[in-house]
């Protein structure tokens, strides 16, 4: 699976809002989901995923992990470790030139996320990202929108 290259990880870190995703047991019934990435001194990336159970007023569920780039020549291919030593693929498949949205997946057809720097994105932009995912062979009918706050 071809990933974005180059990726400036210093620009990529920060908070991303989950706009849409394929359903998974580990995110079941979570809304208001965000992923926050920060660079560590050792070159790894701290990962904090969080969301609210069932409603934006629900109980906060948080998962902490770390990510690393196994091959510096492929900065768009990361491994995320929630349970060492088992790492999951995190492939940056498409990325806005201003780092305002990202399409993230893996070599498995079962993982796909649309992320944005804002809780909402324009409908036409969303459709163009979905179209890109479809071109890459993903079954976009499995995408589910993630409820987010309407403003910060």
Secondary structure by P-SEA (a helix, b strand, c coil): ccccccccccccccccccccccccccccccccbbbbbbbccccbbbbbbbbbccccccbbbbbbbcccccccccccbbbbbccccbbbbbbcccccccccbbbbbcccccbbbbbbccccccaaaaaaaaaaaaaaccccccbbbbbccccc
